[in-house]
Amino acid sequence: MTAEVPMAAPVPANAPAPVLELRGLHVAYGAIEAVKGIDLVVNEGEVVTLLGANGAGKTTTLQAISGLLRPRQGEVRFRDQRIDGIPPHEVVSLGIGHSPEGRRVFPLMSILENLQMGAYRFRRVPKEDLDRVFGLFPVLAQRRSQEAGTLSGGEQQMLAIGRALMGRPSLLLLDEPSMGLAPLIVAQIFDIIREINTQGTTVLLVEQNAAQALKLATRGYVLETGSIVMSAPAPELLSNPRVRAAYLGEAAD
Ligand code: ATP
């Protein structure tokens, strides 16, 4: 299938610097090619969303950025440094945080211990980072001694995002933060993502909930079977008939 990629808008002279760049990224699981040569840019201060159906390759892309998967071909660049092939703990140290699909909190550890794990790159857990996370998620502060496995899905999602923030990232990768959550909780989580971005963290947001993601994001990319088929400012994607039909359905408004 030939990918239909609209021409990018001209870049203004005062355009922000790219924080993350994927160039011709290929990622495979043995013979299965999950990501087939994608190009993607996230600029300083943006929220960029990567949309796509189940199995499109979204999680694989994030895992290649955070060092959990090694690309077969292509480059991952973070602030002008090539980071493909670098182990995950070094990627965290460079300033990339990853809140994984399915939250993956440590269920038998307390909230506080989970957050401390997120700060493993520091010799001592910085109090200001804990205060920041507890400020963003007061429910986590109230229950800091509670085992993470006993939290609701929404609270576990908050903990997964909080844990990623404890590494003090300048770029935060969020893998389907709305998955399996009630609409009211999804709205809360998206409000908090907006707040995290306002506080200065650049965000790459992977979502199936295209309606919510495009309301939050500056720009978006649409991934289909491992290829980027569209990239545009979020309002353009929101009004694009093909996006509306494939990803928004009745949720469009
Ligand atoms: P979802 O929202 O369902 O997680 P996704 O867009 O994140 O979808 P990926 O999880 O990246 O998609 O999967 C992309 C493709 O790679 C799919 O065809 C999937 O079956 C395949 N895949 C993912 N993980 C593995 C694995 N560990 N081994 C083999 N194939 C895999």
Residues whose N, C-alpha, C, O or C-beta is under 5 A from the ligand:
A	BS01	ATP	Y29 I32 A34 A53 N54 G55 A56 G57 K58 T59 T60
